[in-house]
Amino acid sequence: MPNHYPYNSARKKRITARLIERDGLVCCFCGELIDPLLKRNDDMALSVDHIIPMREDGNSRLENLRLAHRWCNSKDRRTRAEKLEARNRKGK
């Protein structure tokens, strides 16, 4: 798993805590709750999504980050998850 954070794990933990405080433990793609106690390799574990990807000159500022399940945030699932997100937005 590539490291998307150019800083130490203490900073990662602070940012994740701020995201949880801001957004709750809800996956930005599927809307389901995220269990923060799951191990990193679990498909439903907490992960941080970059709204504008790093490869497209995104950054790791809070405004560009949101929480997601690891599975929903994976590249091969991204298109499906984005479709679900769009459908959820239309329904609200």
C-alpha positions as CSV (number, residue, x, y, z in Angstrom):
1,M,0.0,0.0,0.0
2,P,1.6,3.3,-1.1
3,N,2.1,5.9,1.5
4,H,0.0,9.0,0.5
5,Y,1.2,11.0,3.5
6,P,4.6,12.8,3.3
7,Y,4.7,13.0,7.1
8,N,4.9,10.8,10.1
9,S,2.2,8.5,11.6
10,A,1.4,10.8,14.5
11,R,0.3,13.4,11.9
12,K,-1.6,10.8,10.0
13,K,-3.5,9.8,13.2
14,R,-4.3,13.5,13.9
15,I,-5.6,14.0,10.4
16,T,-7.7,10.8,10.6
17,A,-9.1,11.9,14.0
18,R,-10.1,15.3,12.5
19,L,-11.8,13.6,9.5
20,I,-13.7,11.3,11.9
21,E,-14.7,14.4,13.9
22,R,-15.8,16.3,10.8
23,D,-17.5,13.5,8.8
24,G,-18.3,10.8,11.3
25,L,-17.4,7.2,10.6
26,V,-19.3,7.0,7.3
27,C,-17.9,5.9,4.0
28,C,-18.1,8.7,1.4
29,F,-18.9,6.2,-1.3
30,C,-21.4,3.7,0.0
31,G,-22.7,5.6,3.0
32,E,-22.2,2.7,5.4
33,L,-20.5,2.9,8.8
34,I,-16.8,2.2,9.0
35,D,-15.4,0.2,11.9
36,P,-12.2,1.9,12.9
37,L,-11.0,-1.1,14.8
38,L,-10.7,-3.4,11.8
39,K,-7.1,-4.2,10.7
40,R,-5.7,-2.3,7.7
41,N,-5.9,-5.3,5.4
42,D,-9.6,-5.8,5.9
43,D,-11.7,-4.7,2.9
44,M,-14.1,-2.8,5.2
45,A,-11.3,-1.1,7.1
46,L,-11.0,2.7,7.3
47,S,-9.0,4.4,4.6
48,V,-8.6,8.0,3.5
49,D,-9.6,9.0,0.0
50,H,-8.1,12.0,-1.8
51,I,-10.9,13.8,-3.7
52,I,-8.4,15.2,-6.1
53,P,-5.8,12.3,-6.4
54,M,-2.2,13.0,-5.6
55,R,-1.3,12.0,-9.2
56,E,-3.5,14.8,-10.4
57,D,-1.7,17.4,-8.2
58,G,-4.1,16.8,-5.3
59,N,-2.8,17.4,-1.7
60,S,-3.3,16.0,1.8
61,R,-5.1,19.0,3.2
62,L,-8.3,18.2,5.1
63,E,-10.4,19.9,2.4
64,N,-9.2,17.3,-0.1
65,L,-9.6,14.2,2.2
66,R,-12.6,12.1,3.1
67,L,-13.1,8.7,4.8
68,A,-14.0,5.5,2.9
69,H,-13.9,1.8,3.3
70,R,-10.7,0.3,1.9
71,W,-12.7,-1.7,-0.6
72,C,-14.8,1.3,-1.8
73,N,-11.6,3.3,-2.2
74,S,-9.7,0.8,-4.2
75,K,-9.0,1.6,-7.8
76,D,-10.9,-1.4,-9.2
77,R,-14.0,-0.6,-7.2
78,R,-13.8,3.2,-7.6
79,T,-16.1,3.5,-10.6
80,R,-18.8,1.4,-9.0
81,A,-18.4,3.4,-5.7
82,E,-18.6,6.7,-7.6
83,K,-21.8,5.6,-9.3
84,L,-23.3,4.7,-5.9
85,E,-22.2,8.1,-4.5
86,A,-23.8,9.9,-7.5
87,R,-27.0,7.9,-7.0
88,N,-27.1,8.7,-3.3
89,R,-26.6,12.4,-4.0
90,K,-29.6,12.4,-6.4
91,G,-31.8,10.7,-3.8
92,K,-31.1,13.4,-1.2
